[in-house]
């Protein structure tokens, strides 16, 4: 079975940050460049 597309993995991680409270309402998340480095995409 193929692994999920990278954009799906990034999306799911951001959702998890929101669910867990790591990212609060109105708070900015990482920049596109930071996400690229974090996820190697």
C-alpha positions in Angstrom: 0.0 0.0 0.0 1.3 3.4 -0.9 2.0 6.0 1.8 -0.2 9.1 1.8 0.7 12.1 -0.3 3.0 14.5 1.5 0.4 17.3 1.5 -2.0 15.0 3.3 0.6 14.3 6.0 1.2 18.1 6.5 -2.5 18.7 6.7 -3.1 16.0 9.2 -0.2 17.3 11.4 -1.6 20.8 11.4 -5.0 19.4 12.4 -3.4 17.5 15.2 -1.6 20.7 16.4 -5.0 22.4 16.5 -6.8 19.4 18.3 -4.0 19.1 20.9 -4.0 22.8 21.7 -0.4 23.4 20.4 -2.0 26.0 18.1 -4.6 28.3 19.6 -7.4 30.0 17.8 -6.1 33.1 16.0 -2.4 32.0 16.4 -0.3 31.8 13.3 1.3 28.5 12.4 4.7 28.0 10.8 5.5 29.7 7.6 5.6 27.7 4.3 9.4 27.7 4.3 9.4 26.3 7.9 6.9 23.6 7.0 9.1 22.7 4.0 12.1 22.2 6.3 10.1 20.3 8.9 8.4 17.9 6.5 11.1 17.8 3.9 8.7 18.5 1.1 
